[in-house]
């Protein structure tokens, strides 16, 4: 294993890395490289934030389950609402058909090769 007999701390490593970069890239290329690195970090953070915002929107749209589902009707209504189906005036059989149709469409849409 590594023996830390040199007693080099993190701040000293940063200085060593900086000096090595200056020696390798030269003083002329260092600002341009730092600018490119800054842009890459900025783009990464922007993409990360966009994904987090999208995930939050998606999770906010899904209805929250407050407890166990007691009846078959509650289960059907919860499933129907989660895929955007209005449940008013529909029988249990109507909801089952609509849910199975919508779920089948999603599977086909997700796998266009499965026809």
TIGUKOL-911394 format. One record per residue: chain; x, y, z of N, C-alpha, C, O, CB in turn. Coordinates in pm, whole numbers. Glycine has a CB too. Example, Ala and Ser with C-alpha at 12.3 -4.5 7.8 and 13.67 -1.06 7.14 Angstrom:
BEGIN
R ch n_east n_north   n_up ca_east ca_north  ca_up c_east c_north   c_up o_east o_north   o_up cb_east cb_north  cb_up
R  A   1319    -569    780    1230     -450    780   1320    -330    780   1424    -332    846    1131     -447    905
R  A   1285    -225    708    1367     -106    714   1290       3    787   1341     114    804    1408      -60    572
//
This chain:
BEGIN
R ch n_east n_north   n_up ca_east ca_north  ca_up c_east c_north   c_up o_east o_north   o_up cb_east cb_north  cb_up
R  A     83    -119      0       0        0      0     87     124      0    210     117      9     -94        0    121
R  A     22     236    -10      88      364    -15    132     404    125     53     400    220      -4      471    -76
R  A    256     442    137     308      488    265    313     640    257    383     696    172     449      426    297
R  A    241     707    343     235      853    341    348     912    425    325     997    511      99      902    392
R  A    470     866    400     584      917    476    624    1057    432    701    1124    501     703      822    461
R  A    573    1102    317     606     1237    271    523    1343    342    557    1461    338     584     1247    121
R  A    416    1302    407     327     1394    478    278    1507    387    285    1625    423     398     1452    599
R  A    228    1470    270     173     1568    175     22    1571    194    -46    1469    177     212     1532     27
R  A    -30    1687    227    -173     1704    251   -246    1742    123   -184    1760     18    -196     1809    358
R  A   -376    1755    132    -458     1788     13   -420    1922    -50   -419    1933   -173    -605     1790     50
R  A   -391    2022     30    -356     2152    -29   -224    2146   -104   -207    2211   -207    -350     2259     80
R  A   -130    2067    -52      -3     2052   -123    -23    1978   -255     41    2011   -355      98     1978    -35
R  A   -113    1877   -255    -141     1804   -380   -199    1899   -485   -165    1890   -603    -239     1687   -355
R  A   -286    1990   -442    -344     2086   -537   -235    2173   -599   -239    2201   -719    -449     2175   -466
R  A   -141    2216   -519     -31     2298   -571     54    2217   -669     91    2267   -775      58     2350   -454
R  A     83    2092   -635     162     2006   -723     90    1984   -855    152    1991   -962     191     1870   -654
R  A    -40    1959   -850    -118     1938   -973   -119    2065  -1056   -104    2059  -1178    -263     1894   -941
R  A   -137    2181   -993    -137     2307  -1066     -4    2332  -1135     -1    2371  -1252    -169     2422   -971
R  A    106    2310  -1065     239     2329  -1123    259    2232  -1240    315    2270  -1343     351     2309  -1016
R  A    213    2108  -1225     226     2010  -1333    147    2054  -1456    195    2040  -1568     179     1870  -1286
R  A     26    2107  -1435     -55     2156  -1547     13    2273  -1617     12    2280  -1740    -194     2197  -1498
R  A     71    2363  -1541     141     2477  -1601    260    2427  -1683    285    2478  -1792     189     2576  -1492
R  A    333    2329  -1630     448     2275  -1704    405    2201  -1830    470    2211  -1934     529     2181  -1614
R  A    293    2128  -1821     248     2050  -1937    182    2139  -2042    216    2131  -2160     149     1940  -1893
R  A     90    2224  -2000      13     2305  -2095     80    2437  -2128     55    2494  -2235    -123     2330  -2041
R  A    161    2486  -2041     221     2617  -2062    126    2725  -2013      7    2700  -1996     256     2639  -2211
R  A    177    2843  -1992      95     2952  -1939     -3    3005  -2042   -104    3065  -2005     184     3065  -1889
R  A     24    2986  -2168     -65     3037  -2273   -191    2955  -2288   -298    3011  -2313       8     3040  -2405
R  A   -183    2823  -2272    -299     2736  -2292   -381    2717  -2165   -496    2672  -2173    -254     2603  -2343
R  A   -327    2748  -2051    -395     2723  -1924   -527    2800  -1911   -626    2740  -1868    -304     2760  -1810
R  A   -534    2929  -1945    -664     3000  -1933   -772    2941  -2025   -887    2929  -1985    -646     3148  -1964
R  A   -734    2906  -2147    -831     2847  -2239   -882    2712  -2189  -1000    2681  -2201    -769     2830  -2377
R  A   -791    2632  -2134    -829     2502  -2080   -920    2520  -1959  -1018    2447  -1945    -704     2421  -2041
R  A   -890    2615  -1874    -975     2641  -1757  -1113    2689  -1800  -1213    2652  -1738    -909     2746  -1665
R  A  -1119    2771  -1905   -1247     2820  -1956  -1331    2704  -2010  -1451    2696  -1984   -1225     2926  -2065
R  A  -1268    2615  -2086   -1340     2498  -2140  -1389    2407  -2027  -1500    2355  -2032   -1249     2419  -2235
R  A  -1306    2389  -1927   -1345     2307  -1812  -1462    2371  -1739  -1554    2301  -1697   -1226     2288  -1716
R  A  -1459    2501  -1722   -1570     2573  -1657  -1699    2559  -1735  -1805    2539  -1675   -1535     2720  -1641
R  A  -1693    2569  -1868   -1813     2551  -1951  -1867    2409  -1939  -1988    2390  -1931   -1781     2582  -2098
R  A  -1778    2310  -1937   -1822     2171  -1925  -1892    2147  -1791  -1994    2079  -1785   -1703     2074  -1941
R  A  -1836    2202  -1684   -1898     2187  -1552  -2033    2257  -1549  -2129    2204  -1492   -1806     2244  -1441
R  A  -2042    2374  -1610   -2168     2448  -1616  -2275    2371  -1693  -2389    2364  -1650   -2147     2585  -1680
R  A  -2238    2314  -1807   -2333     2235  -1886  -2378    2111  -1809  -2495    2074  -1814   -2270     2194  -2020
R  A  -2285    2047  -1740   -2320     1929  -1659  -2421    1967  -1552  -2521    1898  -1533   -2193     1868  -1595
R  A  -2395    2077  -1480   -2487     2119  -1374  -2624    2157  -1430  -2726    2129  -1367   -2428     2237  -1298
R  A  -2627    2221  -1547   -2755     2258  -1609  -2834    2133  -1646  -2954    2126  -1620   -2731     2346  -1734
R  A  -2767    2035  -1707   -2835     1911  -1745  -2885    1837  -1620  -2996    1783  -1620   -2740     1820  -1827
R  A  -2805    1835  -1516   -2844     1769  -1391  -2968    1836  -1332  -3060    1767  -1288   -2729     1771  -1289
R  A  -2970    1969  -1331   -3085     2041  -1278  -3209    2020  -1361  -3319    2007  -1307   -3054     2189  -1268
R  A  -3194    2016  -1495   -3308     1990  -1583  -3368    1852  -1555  -3490    1837  -1549   -3266     2000  -1731
R  A  -3283    1753  -1538   -3332     1617  -1510  -3400    1613  -1374  -3505    1550  -1360   -3215     1515  -1514
R  A  -3344    1679  -1274   -3406     1682  -1142  -3542    1751  -1147  -3637    1705  -1083   -3315     1753  -1042
R  A  -3552    1862  -1221   -3680     1931  -1234  -3783    1843  -1303  -3899    1839  -1262   -3662     2062  -1312
R  A  -3741    1774  -1409   -3833     1685  -1481  -3881    1571  -1391  -3999    1537  -1391   -3764     1628  -1607
R  A  -3789    1513  -1314   -3827     1405  -1224  -3925    1456  -1118  -4018    1385  -1080   -3703     1345  -1156
R  A  -3905    1578  -1070   -3996     1634   -971  -4134    1655  -1030  -4234    1627   -965   -3941     1766   -915
R  A  -4141    1705  -1155   -4270     1724  -1222  -4343    1591  -1237  -4463    1582  -1212   -4251     1788  -1360
R  A  -4270    1488  -1278   -4332     1357  -1299  -4384    1301  -1167  -4495    1247  -1162   -4232     1260  -1362
R  A  -4305    1311  -1061   -4349     1256   -933  -4463    1338   -873  -4544    1283   -798   -4232     1250   -835
R  A  -4471    1467   -903   -4582     1548   -854  -4713    1512   -923  -4820    1528   -864   -4552     1696   -873
R  A  -4706    1464  -1049   -4827     1428  -1123  -4889    1298  -1074  -5010    1279  -1086   -4795     1417  -1270
R  A  -4809    1209  -1020   -4860     1079   -976  -4936    1099   -845  -4883    1158   -751   -4744      976   -957
R  A  -5062    1049   -838   -5137     1067   -714  -5072     992   -599  -5018     883   -615   -5281     1019   -732
R  A  -5078    1055   -483   -5018      995   -363  -5113     892   -304  -5234     912   -301   -4984     1104   -258
R  A  -5058     782   -258   -5136      678   -192  -5127     704    -42  -5019     702     16   -5085      534   -228
R  A  -5243     730     18   -5242      765    160  -5242     643    251  -5206     653    368   -5360      853    192
R  A  -5282     531    200   -5288      411    282  -5321     291    194  -5323     302     72   -5392      426    394
R  A  -5346     177    256   -5377       59    177  -5511      74    105  -5603     137    156   -5378      -65    266
R  A  -5520      15    -13   -5642       18    -90  -5736     -87    -33  -5700    -205    -22   -5615       -6   -242
R  A  -5856     -43      4   -5947     -135     73  -6038    -211    -23  -6072    -326      3   -6031      -59    171
R  A  -6077    -148   -133   -6171     -215   -223  -6113    -221   -364  -6020    -149   -398   -6308     -143   -224
R  A  -6172    -309   -443   -6132     -323   -584  -6161    -193   -659  -6083    -153   -746   -6207     -441   -650
R  A  -6272    -127   -625   -6309       -3   -692  -6203     106   -666  -6166     179   -758   -6448       45   -644
R  A  -6156     117   -542   -6053      216   -511  -5927     189   -591  -5862     281   -641   -6021      217   -361
R  A  -5893      62   -603   -5774       24   -679  -5790      64   -826  -5699     121   -886   -5747     -128   -668
R  A  -5906      34   -884   -5931       69  -1024  -5929     221  -1044  -5871     271  -1141   -6066       12  -1070
R  A  -5992     295   -952   -5995      440   -964  -5854     499   -955  -5819     590  -1030   -6084      501   -855
R  A  -5774     446   -863   -5638      497   -847  -5557     469   -974  -5483     556  -1020   -5569      432   -723
R  A  -5569     350  -1028   -5496      318  -1151  -5543     404  -1267  -5462     454  -1345   -5512      169  -1186
R  A  -5674     422  -1280   -5729      502  -1389  -5683     647  -1379  -5642     706  -1479   -5882      495  -1390
R  A  -5688     704  -1259   -5646      844  -1241  -5498     861  -1271  -5456     965  -1322   -5676      890  -1099
R  A  -5417     758  -1239   -5273      771  -1262  -5237     774  -1410  -5131     824  -1447   -5200      656  -1195
R  A  -5326     721  -1496   -5299      727  -1641  -5388     829  -1711  -5394     833  -1834   -5320      589  -1704
R  A  -5458     914  -1631   -5532     1026  -1687  -5672     993  -1733  -5723    1059  -1824   -5458     1080  -1801
R  A  -5737     895  -1673   -5873      857  -1711  -5970     911  -1608  -5948     899  -1488   -5887      701  -1724
R  A  -6079     972  -1655   -6183     1019  -1564  -6270     898  -1524  -6311     820  -1610   -6271     1133  -1630
R  A  -6297     885  -1394   -6364      765  -1343  -6513     786  -1320  -6585     688  -1298   -6300      722  -1214
R  A  -6562     909  -1325   -6702      937  -1298  -6792     871  -1402  -6770     883  -1522   -6727     1087  -1294
R  A  -6894     801  -1353   -6995      741  -1441  -6950     614  -1511  -7018     567  -1602   -7035      839  -1543
R  A  -6838     557  -1472   -6788      436  -1537  -6798     318  -1440  -6774     333  -1320   -6640      455  -1585
R  A  -6834     203  -1494   -6842       82  -1412  -6703      24  -1393  -6607      66  -1458   -6937      -22  -1476
R  A  -6693     -73  -1303   -6565     -140  -1281  -6515    -205  -1410  -6397    -196  -1443   -6578     -245  -1170
R  A  -6607    -270  -1484   -6567     -334  -1610  -6518    -233  -1712  -6421    -257  -1785   -6683     -413  -1667
R  A  -6586    -117  -1717   -6541      -11  -1809  -6399      33  -1775  -6314      47  -1863   -6637      110  -1804
R  A  -6374      54  -1646   -6240       96  -1603  -6135     -10  -1635  -6026      23  -1680   -6239      127  -1454
R  A  -6168    -137  -1611   -6073     -245  -1642  -6036    -244  -1790  -5919    -257  -1825   -6132     -382  -1603
R  A  -6136    -229  -1877   -6111     -229  -2022  -6024    -109  -2062  -5929    -123  -2139   -6244     -226  -2100
R  A  -6059       7  -2008   -5983      128  -2043  -5838     115  -1996  -5745     147  -2069   -6049      254  -1981
R  A  -5821      67  -1872   -5685       52  -1817  -5605     -48  -1898  -5490     -21  -1931   -5691        8  -1670
R  A  -5664    -162  -1930   -5589     -262  -2007  -5556    -211  -2146  -5449    -240  -2199   -5668     -393  -2016
R  A  -5648    -136  -2207   -5621      -79  -2339  -5507      22  -2333  -5416      19  -2415   -5748      -12  -2396
R  A  -5513     113  -2234   -5407      214  -2221  -5273     151  -2190  -5171     191  -2246   -5444      315  -2112
R  A  -5271      52  -2103   -5146      -15  -2068  -5089     -87  -2190  -4968     -87  -2211   -5167     -114  -1952
R  A  -5174    -148  -2269   -5129     -215  -2391  -5071    -117  -2491  -4972    -147  -2557   -5244     -291  -2456
R  A  -5132       2  -2502   -5081      105  -2593  -4945     153  -2548  -4857     176  -2630   -5178      223  -2602
R  A  -4926     169  -2417   -4797      216  -2368  -4689     114  -2399  -4577     151  -2436   -4802      243  -2218
R  A  -4719     -13  -2384   -4619     -116  -2414  -4583    -114  -2562  -4466    -130  -2597   -4670     -256  -2374
R  A  -4681     -96  -2648   -4654      -90  -2792  -4572      34  -2824  -4477      28  -2901   -4787      -90  -2873
R  A  -4609     150  -2763   -4535      273  -2787  -4390     263  -2738  -4299     316  -2801   -4604      389  -2719
R  A  -4370     193  -2625   -4235      180  -2571  -4150      86  -2655  -4029     106  -2666   -4241      131  -2426
R  A  -4210     -16  -2716   -4140     -113  -2799  -4198    -115  -2939  -4282    -200  -2969   -4147     -254  -2736
R  A  -4158     -23  -3026   -4217      -17  -3160  -4190    -140  -3244  -4261    -164  -3342   -4165      104  -3232
R  A  -4089    -221  -3209   -4060     -342  -3285  -4160    -452  -3258  -4177    -541  -3341   -3922     -389  -3255
R  A  -4227    -448  -3139   -4327     -548  -3105  -4459    -509  -3169  -4526    -418  -3121   -4342     -562  -2952
R  A  -4496    -575  -3275   -4621     -541  -3346  -4718    -655  -3333  -4829    -647  -3386   -4594     -510  -3494
//
